[in-house]
Amino acid sequence: MNLNIFIGFFIAFLAIYLGAPDVRNDTSVYLQFNAFLLVFLGTFGSTLVSTSFKDFKGLSKLIIALFFKKKRFLSPSHAIKVMVDLSDHSQHVSRQALPDKVVHLKNLYLSRAMDMVAAGLDKEFILDTLYTDIDELRNRHNKKILTVRTMGSFAPMFGMAGTVIGVIQVLKNVTDIENIVSGMALALLTTLYGLIFTSILFIPLANKLKALSEEEVLSRQIIVQGVAMVIDKEISLKVEKYLTSYLESSQQDKVVQTK
């Protein structure tokens, strides 16, 4: 479970709750199912028009995994430790024994790399294959991130659409007080819901996905360079010094301290 996401949502809604005293006095005034449906379904409908159903379905699975599952890739610092261990191991055993060293990590990318090394494939071919994999991963991630950002742009638009609909409802019968109240509530609450969806849900999630994508790409780049050095039979100290240069200085110190 990704606790920082839930904590962030809690703080954001707490800010609204504490910053608007009337919300505490009468929460029901800010809840309207029609306004919610207009923004929510409208946003998802327009997003589905903008993408394929397959991509949209994949996005929903990704967001659920983002909330409730652990990261499926090695952190950059962990990737460095693994490659240093592999370089040290490769000094004493044959290449064919390397895949067994990474099975427990359950990392398909690293396992695939070690399988190619064990098979004795050409170094250039291995590196080209691994870099192509990174490029395709980045493209897939960017596609999903763009979809979430698109949802963030649609939500306030449907909020404004609700505002227009609410005003029309008010102007339709200005002598009916109940009609005026209902129309203004729809007009203002759809705008509020659109802003909340955008600023608390969609844009933060897009930024989170981007950060995780960059971390996974960095992890894979470290693995590729580590694989190249393992193939060249470089000593573990040289591998460590080179790969830690991918990290910020504070993270480099942590890698050294945990050895």
Phi and psi restraints in degrees (value plus and minus 20) as a CYANA .aco file:
   2 ASN   PHI    -108.0   -68.0
   2 ASN   PSI      71.4   111.4
   3 LEU   PHI     -84.3   -44.3
   3 LEU   PSI     -55.6   -15.6
   4 ASN   PHI     -83.9   -43.9
   4 ASN   PSI     -47.9    -7.9
   5 ILE   PHI     -87.4   -47.4
   5 ILE   PSI     -66.4   -26.4
   6 PHE   PHI     -86.2   -46.2
   6 PHE   PSI     -58.7   -18.7
   7 ILE   PHI     -84.4   -44.4
   7 ILE   PSI     -61.5   -21.5
   8 GLY   PHI     -82.1   -42.1
   8 GLY   PSI     -64.9   -24.9
   9 PHE   PHI     -80.5   -40.5
   9 PHE   PSI     -62.8   -22.8
  10 PHE   PHI     -81.4   -41.4
  10 PHE   PSI     -64.9   -24.9
  11 ILE   PHI     -85.2   -45.2
  11 ILE   PSI     -60.3   -20.3
  12 ALA   PHI     -83.0   -43.0
  12 ALA   PSI     -66.7   -26.7
  13 PHE   PHI     -91.0   -51.0
  13 PHE   PSI     -50.9   -10.9
  14 LEU   PHI     -85.0   -45.0
  14 LEU   PSI     -57.0   -17.0
  15 ALA   PHI     -82.1   -42.1
  15 ALA   PSI     -61.3   -21.3
  16 ILE   PHI     -86.0   -46.0
  16 ILE   PSI     -62.8   -22.8
  17 TYR   PHI     -84.0   -44.0
  17 TYR   PSI     -62.6   -22.6
  18 LEU   PHI    -101.8   -61.8
  18 LEU   PSI     -49.9    -9.9
  19 GLY   PHI    -100.3   -60.3
  19 GLY   PSI     -37.9     2.1
  20 ALA   PHI    -140.6  -100.6
  20 ALA   PSI      73.2   113.2
  21 PRO   PHI     -74.8   -34.8
  21 PRO   PSI     -51.7   -11.7
  22 ASP   PHI     -87.2   -47.2
  22 ASP   PSI     -45.2    -5.2
  23 VAL   PHI     -82.6   -42.6
  23 VAL   PSI     -58.3   -18.3
  24 ARG   PHI     -90.1   -50.1
  24 ARG   PSI     -53.1   -13.1
  25 ASN   PHI     -97.2   -57.2
  25 ASN   PSI     -58.6   -18.6
  26 ASP   PHI    -170.1  -130.1
  26 ASP   PSI      62.5   102.5
  27 THR   PHI     -83.6   -43.6
  27 THR   PSI     -52.7   -12.7
  28 SER   PHI     -81.0   -41.0
  28 SER   PSI     -45.6    -5.6
  29 VAL   PHI     -82.7   -42.7
  29 VAL   PSI     -49.3    -9.3
  30 TYR   PHI    -114.9   -74.9
  30 TYR   PSI     -12.9    27.1
  31 LEU   PHI    -135.4   -95.4
  31 LEU   PSI      98.0   138.0
  32 GLN   PHI    -162.4  -122.4
  32 GLN   PSI      98.8   138.8
  33 PHE   PHI     -83.5   -43.5
  33 PHE   PSI     -60.2   -20.2
  34 ASN   PHI     -82.0   -42.0
  34 ASN   PSI     -63.0   -23.0
  35 ALA   PHI     -84.4   -44.4
  35 ALA   PSI     -60.6   -20.6
  36 PHE   PHI     -82.9   -42.9
  36 PHE   PSI     -66.5   -26.5
  37 LEU   PHI     -81.9   -41.9
  37 LEU   PSI     -62.0   -22.0
  38 LEU   PHI     -78.5   -38.5
  38 LEU   PSI     -67.1   -27.1
  39 VAL   PHI     -94.5   -54.5
  39 VAL   PSI     -66.8   -26.8
  40 PHE   PHI     -85.5   -45.5
  40 PHE   PSI     -75.9   -35.9
  41 LEU   PHI     -88.1   -48.1
  41 LEU   PSI     -57.3   -17.3
  42 GLY   PHI     -81.7   -41.7
  42 GLY   PSI     -63.3   -23.3
  43 THR   PHI     -83.2   -43.2
  43 THR   PSI     -67.4   -27.4
  44 PHE   PHI     -89.2   -49.2
  44 PHE   PSI     -55.5   -15.5
  45 GLY   PHI     -84.2   -44.2
  45 GLY   PSI     -66.1   -26.1
  46 SER   PHI     -86.3   -46.3
  46 SER   PSI     -55.3   -15.3
  47 THR   PHI     -85.9   -45.9
  47 THR   PSI     -58.4   -18.4
  48 LEU   PHI     -85.3   -45.3
  48 LEU   PSI     -54.4   -14.4
  49 VAL   PHI     -85.0   -45.0
  49 VAL   PSI     -54.8   -14.8
  50 SER   PHI     -98.7   -58.7
  50 SER   PSI     -35.7     4.3
  51 THR   PHI    -158.6  -118.6
  51 THR   PSI     157.4   197.4
  52 SER   PHI    -105.5   -65.5
  52 SER   PSI     137.9   177.9
  53 PHE   PHI     -83.5   -43.5
  53 PHE   PSI     -55.2   -15.2
  54 LYS   PHI     -82.6   -42.6
  54 LYS   PSI     -66.8   -26.8
  55 ASP   PHI     -85.9   -45.9
  55 ASP   PSI     -58.5   -18.5
  56 PHE   PHI     -85.1   -45.1
  56 PHE   PSI     -62.0   -22.0
  57 LYS   PHI     -85.2   -45.2
  57 LYS   PSI     -61.1   -21.1
  58 GLY   PHI     -83.7   -43.7
  58 GLY   PSI     -54.3   -14.3
  59 LEU   PHI     -85.5   -45.5
  59 LEU   PSI     -61.7   -21.7
  60 SER   PHI     -82.4   -42.4
  60 SER   PSI     -60.0   -20.0
  61 LYS   PHI     -85.1   -45.1
  61 LYS   PSI     -59.0   -19.0
  62 LEU   PHI     -84.3   -44.3
  62 LEU   PSI     -63.0   -23.0
  63 ILE   PHI     -86.6   -46.6
  63 ILE   PSI     -60.1   -20.1
  64 ILE   PHI     -81.7   -41.7
  64 ILE   PSI     -63.0   -23.0
  65 ALA   PHI     -84.1   -44.1
  65 ALA   PSI     -56.4   -16.4
  66 LEU   PHI     -81.2   -41.2
  66 LEU   PSI     -57.3   -17.3
  67 PHE   PHI     -98.5   -58.5
  67 PHE   PSI     -62.2   -22.2
  68 PHE   PHI    -137.9   -97.9
  68 PHE   PSI     -27.5    12.5
  69 LYS   PHI    -138.0   -98.0
  69 LYS   PSI     137.2   177.2
  70 LYS   PHI     -95.4   -55.4
  70 LYS   PSI     141.5   181.5
  71 LYS   PHI     -82.2   -42.2
  71 LYS   PSI     119.1   159.1
  72 ARG   PHI    -108.9   -68.9
  72 ARG   PSI     -23.5    16.5
  73 PHE   PHI    -137.4   -97.4
  73 PHE   PSI     142.3   182.3
  74 LEU   PHI     -94.2   -54.2
  74 LEU   PSI     121.3   161.3
  75 SER   PHI     -87.5   -47.5
  75 SER   PSI     135.4   175.4
  76 PRO   PHI     -75.0   -35.0
  76 PRO   PSI     -61.6   -21.6
  77 SER   PHI     -86.5   -46.5
  77 SER   PSI     -58.5   -18.5
  78 HIS   PHI     -87.3   -47.3
  78 HIS   PSI     -59.3   -19.3
  79 ALA   PHI     -80.6   -40.6
  79 ALA   PSI     -58.7   -18.7
  80 ILE   PHI     -83.7   -43.7
  80 ILE   PSI     -66.5   -26.5
  81 LYS   PHI     -79.4   -39.4
  81 LYS   PSI     -62.4   -22.4
  82 VAL   PHI     -82.8   -42.8
  82 VAL   PSI     -65.0   -25.0
  83 MET   PHI     -88.9   -48.9
  83 MET   PSI     -54.0   -14.0
  84 VAL   PHI     -84.6   -44.6
  84 VAL   PSI     -64.0   -24.0
  85 ASP   PHI     -82.2   -42.2
  85 ASP   PSI     -61.0   -21.0
  86 LEU   PHI     -85.3   -45.3
  86 LEU   PSI     -60.2   -20.2
  87 SER   PHI     -84.8   -44.8
  87 SER   PSI     -58.4   -18.4
  88 ASP   PHI     -88.1   -48.1
  88 ASP   PSI     -61.2   -21.2
  89 HIS   PHI     -84.9   -44.9
  89 HIS   PSI     -57.5   -17.5
  90 SER   PHI     -88.3   -48.3
  90 SER   PSI     -37.1     2.9
  91 GLN   PHI     -93.5   -53.5
  91 GLN   PSI     -38.9     1.1
  92 HIS   PHI    -136.6   -96.6
  92 HIS   PSI     -33.8     6.2
  93 VAL   PHI    -150.5  -110.5
  93 VAL   PSI     150.6   190.6
  94 SER   PHI     -97.9   -57.9
  94 SER   PSI     144.5   184.5
  95 ARG   PHI     -82.2   -42.2
  95 ARG   PSI     -50.1   -10.1
  96 GLN   PHI     -84.1   -44.1
  96 GLN   PSI     -39.6     0.4
  97 ALA   PHI    -108.8   -68.8
  97 ALA   PSI     -28.8    11.2
  98 LEU   PHI     -87.1   -47.1
  98 LEU   PSI     -60.5   -20.5
  99 PRO   PHI     -77.1   -37.1
  99 PRO   PSI     -55.0   -15.0
 100 ASP   PHI     -85.3   -45.3
 100 ASP   PSI     -43.4    -3.4
 101 LYS   PHI     -93.3   -53.3
 101 LYS   PSI     -40.4    -0.4
 102 VAL   PHI    -135.7   -95.7
 102 VAL   PSI     -17.9    22.1
 103 VAL   PHI     -78.3   -38.3
 103 VAL   PSI     -61.5   -21.5
 104 HIS   PHI     -85.6   -45.6
 104 HIS   PSI     -39.1     0.9
 105 LEU   PHI     -96.2   -56.2
 105 LEU   PSI     -40.7    -0.7
 106 LYS   PHI      33.5    73.5
 106 LYS   PSI      22.6    62.6
 107 ASN   PHI    -130.8   -90.8
 107 ASN   PSI      88.2   128.2
 108 LEU   PHI     -82.2   -42.2
 108 LEU   PSI     -57.7   -17.7
 109 TYR   PHI     -84.3   -44.3
 109 TYR   PSI     -68.4   -28.4
 110 LEU   PHI     -86.2   -46.2
 110 LEU   PSI     -60.8   -20.8
 111 SER   PHI     -82.7   -42.7
 111 SER   PSI     -60.9   -20.9
 112 ARG   PHI     -83.1   -43.1
 112 ARG   PSI     -61.0   -21.0
 113 ALA   PHI     -83.0   -43.0
 113 ALA   PSI     -65.4   -25.4
 114 MET   PHI     -88.1   -48.1
 114 MET   PSI     -53.2   -13.2
 115 ASP   PHI     -83.1   -43.1
 115 ASP   PSI     -60.8   -20.8
 116 MET   PHI     -88.0   -48.0
 116 MET   PSI     -58.2   -18.2
 117 VAL   PHI     -84.0   -44.0
 117 VAL   PSI     -65.2   -25.2
 118 ALA   PHI     -83.7   -43.7
 118 ALA   PSI     -51.3   -11.3
 119 ALA   PHI     -96.3   -56.3
 119 ALA   PSI     -27.4    12.6
 120 GLY   PHI      55.7    95.7
 120 GLY   PSI       4.2    44.2
 121 LEU   PHI     -88.2   -48.2
 121 LEU   PSI     138.7   178.7
 122 ASP   PHI     -80.9   -40.9
 122 ASP   PSI     118.4   158.4
 123 LYS   PHI     -77.9   -37.9
 123 LYS   PSI     -64.9   -24.9
 124 GLU   PHI     -82.3   -42.3
 124 GLU   PSI     -60.3   -20.3
 125 PHE   PHI     -84.0   -44.0
 125 PHE   PSI     -63.8   -23.8
 126 ILE   PHI     -80.3   -40.3
 126 ILE   PSI     -67.6   -27.6
 127 LEU   PHI     -86.5   -46.5
 127 LEU   PSI     -61.1   -21.1
 128 ASP   PHI     -80.8   -40.8
 128 ASP   PSI     -62.4   -22.4
 129 THR   PHI     -83.3   -43.3
 129 THR   PSI     -64.7   -24.7
 130 LEU   PHI     -88.1   -48.1
 130 LEU   PSI     -58.4   -18.4
 131 TYR   PHI     -88.9   -48.9
 131 TYR   PSI     -57.0   -17.0
 132 THR   PHI     -82.1   -42.1
 132 THR   PSI     -59.7   -19.7
 133 ASP   PHI     -80.0   -40.0
 133 ASP   PSI     -61.7   -21.7
 134 ILE   PHI     -84.0   -44.0
 134 ILE   PSI     -64.0   -24.0
 135 ASP   PHI     -81.0   -41.0
 135 ASP   PSI     -63.5   -23.5
 136 GLU   PHI     -88.3   -48.3
 136 GLU   PSI     -56.9   -16.9
 137 LEU   PHI     -80.8   -40.8
 137 LEU   PSI     -65.7   -25.7
 138 ARG   PHI     -82.2   -42.2
 138 ARG   PSI     -60.5   -20.5
 139 ASN   PHI     -83.6   -43.6
 139 ASN   PSI     -63.1   -23.1
 140 ARG   PHI     -84.1   -44.1
 140 ARG   PSI     -62.8   -22.8
 141 HIS   PHI     -84.8   -44.8
 141 HIS   PSI     -64.2   -24.2
 142 ASN   PHI     -81.4   -41.4
 142 ASN   PSI     -54.9   -14.9
 143 LYS   PHI     -83.6   -43.6
 143 LYS   PSI     -64.9   -24.9
 144 LYS   PHI     -89.5   -49.5
 144 LYS   PSI     -59.4   -19.4
 145 ILE   PHI     -82.9   -42.9
 145 ILE   PSI     -62.1   -22.1
 146 LEU   PHI     -82.2   -42.2
 146 LEU   PSI     -57.8   -17.8
 147 THR   PHI     -83.1   -43.1
 147 THR   PSI     -63.7   -23.7
 148 VAL   PHI     -85.7   -45.7
 148 VAL   PSI     -60.6   -20.6
 149 ARG   PHI     -84.3   -44.3
 149 ARG   PSI     -55.5   -15.5
 150 THR   PHI     -82.4   -42.4
 150 THR   PSI     -61.1   -21.1
 151 MET   PHI     -81.0   -41.0
 151 MET   PSI     -57.3   -17.3
 152 GLY   PHI     -86.2   -46.2
 152 GLY   PSI     -45.7    -5.7
 153 SER   PHI    -105.7   -65.7
 153 SER   PSI     -49.7    -9.7
 154 PHE   PHI     -93.6   -53.6
 154 PHE   PSI     -56.7   -16.7
 155 ALA   PHI     -76.1   -36.1
 155 ALA   PSI     -71.2   -31.2
 156 PRO   PHI     -86.7   -46.7
 156 PRO   PSI     -46.6    -6.6
 157 MET   PHI     -84.8   -44.8
 157 MET   PSI     -63.1   -23.1
 158 PHE   PHI     -91.4   -51.4
 158 PHE   PSI     -46.3    -6.3
 159 GLY   PHI     -83.2   -43.2
 159 GLY   PSI     -62.4   -22.4
 160 MET   PHI     -88.6   -48.6
 160 MET   PSI     -56.0   -16.0
 161 ALA   PHI     -81.5   -41.5
 161 ALA   PSI     -61.2   -21.2
 162 GLY   PHI     -83.6   -43.6
 162 GLY   PSI     -55.0   -15.0
 163 THR   PHI     -82.8   -42.8
 163 THR   PSI     -65.9   -25.9
 164 VAL   PHI     -82.7   -42.7
 164 VAL   PSI     -64.1   -24.1
 165 ILE   PHI     -81.4   -41.4
 165 ILE   PSI     -61.9   -21.9
 166 GLY   PHI     -83.7   -43.7
 166 GLY   PSI     -61.5   -21.5
 167 VAL   PHI     -84.8   -44.8
 167 VAL   PSI     -61.2   -21.2
 168 ILE   PHI     -80.3   -40.3
 168 ILE   PSI     -61.6   -21.6
 169 GLN   PHI     -82.0   -42.0
 169 GLN   PSI     -58.5   -18.5
 170 VAL   PHI     -87.3   -47.3
 170 VAL   PSI     -65.8   -25.8
 171 LEU   PHI     -90.7   -50.7
 171 LEU   PSI     -39.7     0.3
 172 LYS   PHI     -83.2   -43.2
 172 LYS   PSI     -53.6   -13.6
 173 ASN   PHI    -172.5  -132.5
 173 ASN   PSI      67.4   107.4
 174 VAL   PHI     -96.4   -56.4
 174 VAL   PSI     -26.3    13.7
 175 THR   PHI    -112.6   -72.6
 175 THR   PSI     -31.8     8.2
 176 ASP   PHI    -116.0   -76.0
 176 ASP   PSI      86.3   126.3
 177 ILE   PHI     -80.7   -40.7
 177 ILE   PSI     -61.5   -21.5
 178 GLU   PHI     -83.2   -43.2
 178 GLU   PSI     -57.9   -17.9
 179 ASN   PHI     -86.4   -46.4
 179 ASN   PSI     -60.3   -20.3
 180 ILE   PHI     -84.1   -44.1
 180 ILE   PSI     -66.0   -26.0
 181 VAL   PHI     -82.3   -42.3
 181 VAL   PSI     -64.7   -24.7
 182 SER   PHI     -83.7   -43.7
 182 SER   PSI     -62.3   -22.3
 183 GLY   PHI     -87.2   -47.2
 183 GLY   PSI     -62.5   -22.5
 184 MET   PHI     -88.2   -48.2
 184 MET   PSI     -55.9   -15.9
 185 ALA   PHI     -82.6   -42.6
 185 ALA   PSI     -64.5   -24.5
 186 LEU   PHI     -82.9   -42.9
 186 LEU   PSI     -63.0   -23.0
 187 ALA   PHI     -80.9   -40.9
 187 ALA   PSI     -65.4   -25.4
 188 LEU   PHI    -102.8   -62.8
 188 LEU   PSI     -58.1   -18.1
 189 LEU   PHI     -91.2   -51.2
 189 LEU   PSI     -53.6   -13.6
 190 THR   PHI     -84.4   -44.4
 190 THR   PSI     -58.8   -18.8
 191 THR   PHI     -83.1   -43.1
 191 THR   PSI     -63.8   -23.8
 192 LEU   PHI     -82.2   -42.2
 192 LEU   PSI     -66.5   -26.5
 193 TYR   PHI     -83.4   -43.4
 193 TYR   PSI     -59.8   -19.8
 194 GLY   PHI     -81.1   -41.1
 194 GLY   PSI     -62.3   -22.3
 195 LEU   PHI     -87.7   -47.7
 195 LEU   PSI     -60.1   -20.1
 196 ILE   PHI     -85.2   -45.2
 196 ILE   PSI     -66.5   -26.5
 197 PHE   PHI     -77.2   -37.2
 197 PHE   PSI     -62.1   -22.1
 198 THR   PHI     -91.6   -51.6
 198 THR   PSI     -70.9   -30.9
 199 SER   PHI    -101.8   -61.8
 199 SER   PSI     -44.0    -4.0
 200 ILE   PHI    -126.4   -86.4
 200 ILE   PSI     -49.3    -9.3
 201 LEU   PHI    -127.5   -87.5
 201 LEU   PSI     -88.1   -48.1
 202 PHE   PHI     -90.5   -50.5
 202 PHE   PSI     -70.9   -30.9
 203 ILE   PHI     -85.1   -45.1
 203 ILE   PSI     -65.8   -25.8
 204 PRO   PHI     -80.2   -40.2
 204 PRO   PSI     -59.2   -19.2
 205 LEU   PHI     -85.9   -45.9
 205 LEU   PSI     -58.9   -18.9
 206 ALA   PHI     -82.4   -42.4
 206 ALA   PSI     -62.4   -22.4
 207 ASN   PHI     -85.5   -45.5
 207 ASN   PSI     -57.8   -17.8
 208 LYS   PHI     -84.9   -44.9
 208 LYS   PSI     -64.8   -24.8
 209 LEU   PHI     -81.6   -41.6
 209 LEU   PSI     -58.8   -18.8
 210 LYS   PHI     -84.9   -44.9
 210 LYS   PSI     -63.1   -23.1
 211 ALA   PHI     -83.5   -43.5
 211 ALA   PSI     -63.0   -23.0
 212 LEU   PHI     -86.2   -46.2
 212 LEU   PSI     -57.4   -17.4
 213 SER   PHI     -82.8   -42.8
 213 SER   PSI     -65.1   -25.1
 214 GLU   PHI     -83.8   -43.8
 214 GLU   PSI     -57.0   -17.0
 215 GLU   PHI     -87.0   -47.0
 215 GLU   PSI     -61.7   -21.7
 216 GLU   PHI     -87.7   -47.7
 216 GLU   PSI     -59.5   -19.5
 217 VAL   PHI     -82.1   -42.1
 217 VAL   PSI     -64.1   -24.1
 218 LEU   PHI     -81.6   -41.6
 218 LEU   PSI     -62.2   -22.2
 219 SER   PHI     -79.8   -39.8
 219 SER   PSI     -62.5   -22.5
 220 ARG   PHI     -90.9   -50.9
 220 ARG   PSI     -55.3   -15.3
 221 GLN   PHI     -83.4   -43.4
 221 GLN   PSI     -59.4   -19.4
 222 ILE   PHI     -83.0   -43.0
 222 ILE   PSI     -62.8   -22.8
 223 ILE   PHI     -82.1   -42.1
 223 ILE   PSI     -62.7   -22.7
 224 VAL   PHI     -80.6   -40.6
 224 VAL   PSI     -68.2   -28.2
 225 GLN   PHI     -84.9   -44.9
 225 GLN   PSI     -57.3   -17.3
 226 GLY   PHI     -84.5   -44.5
 226 GLY   PSI     -61.0   -21.0
 227 VAL   PHI     -81.2   -41.2
 227 VAL   PSI     -62.9   -22.9
 228 ALA   PHI     -80.1   -40.1
 228 ALA   PSI     -59.8   -19.8
 229 MET   PHI     -95.1   -55.1
 229 MET   PSI     -51.6   -11.6
 230 VAL   PHI     -85.7   -45.7
 230 VAL   PSI     -62.5   -22.5
 231 ILE   PHI     -80.6   -40.6
 231 ILE   PSI     -57.8   -17.8
 232 ASP   PHI    -102.1   -62.1
 232 ASP   PSI     -17.5    22.5
 233 LYS   PHI      40.5    80.5
 233 LYS   PSI      17.1    57.1
 234 GLU   PHI     -91.0   -51.0
 234 GLU   PSI     127.9   167.9
 235 ILE   PHI     -91.2   -51.2
 235 ILE   PSI     135.9   175.9
 236 SER   PHI     -82.8   -42.8
 236 SER   PSI     -54.7   -14.7
 237 LEU   PHI     -83.2   -43.2
 237 LEU   PSI     -62.3   -22.3
 238 LYS   PHI     -85.3   -45.3
 238 LYS   PSI     -60.2   -20.2
 239 VAL   PHI     -82.3   -42.3
 239 VAL   PSI     -65.5   -25.5
 240 GLU   PHI     -82.1   -42.1
 240 GLU   PSI     -68.2   -28.2
 241 LYS   PHI     -82.5   -42.5
 241 LYS   PSI     -58.6   -18.6
 242 TYR   PHI     -92.6   -52.6
 242 TYR   PSI     -66.6   -26.6
 243 LEU   PHI     -90.2   -50.2
 243 LEU   PSI     -52.7   -12.7
 244 THR   PHI     -87.2   -47.2
 244 THR   PSI     -37.3     2.7
 245 SER   PHI     -87.0   -47.0
 245 SER   PSI     -34.5     5.5
 246 TYR   PHI     -94.4   -54.4
 246 TYR   PSI     -37.6     2.4
 247 LEU   PHI    -119.0   -79.0
 247 LEU   PSI     142.0   182.0
 248 GLU   PHI     -87.5   -47.5
 248 GLU   PSI     138.3   178.3
 249 SER   PHI     -79.1   -39.1
 249 SER   PSI     -58.7   -18.7
 250 SER   PHI     -84.6   -44.6
 250 SER   PSI     -57.7   -17.7
 251 GLN   PHI     -92.8   -52.8
 251 GLN   PSI     -52.9   -12.9
 252 GLN   PHI     -81.4   -41.4
 252 GLN   PSI     -61.0   -21.0
 253 ASP   PHI     -82.9   -42.9
 253 ASP   PSI     -58.8   -18.8
 254 LYS   PHI     -85.6   -45.6
 254 LYS   PSI     -59.2   -19.2
 255 VAL   PHI     -83.2   -43.2
 255 VAL   PSI     -62.0   -22.0
 256 VAL   PHI     -86.8   -46.8
 256 VAL   PSI     -61.5   -21.5
 257 GLN   PHI     -88.5   -48.5
 257 GLN   PSI     -49.8    -9.8
 258 THR   PHI    -108.8   -68.8
 258 THR   PSI     -16.2    23.8
